[in-house]
Amino acid sequence: MADNPSVQRRRSEGRTGSGLLLKAPVNLSEEQIVRESLNRLTSVTKAVTGNIRNINENLDRILKDKADIEELEMILLRLSKNH
């Protein structure tokens, strides 16, 4: 049984209304749409996870260097007071 045209139009409009929603042809089954959406969501999730890992690694490196930076600041401050 085919959907009536207004249902097809709403389904199509719903798919294009947001960047998060899939711009899929009306003739795709709901299962195909869900699979494609999950594939795209998985790709985005992997990219975000990779970015978060990079940020965490950078923060760890900064925190490890913090003591050295503070010591260098103290040395420079002492040197500037002596001159």
Residue pairs with C-beta under 8 A, 6 or more apart in sequence:
3 11
8 26
11 26
12 25
12 26
14 21
15 21
15 22
15 23
15 24
15 33
16 23
21 37
22 33
22 36
22 37
22 40
24 32
24 33
24 36
28 36
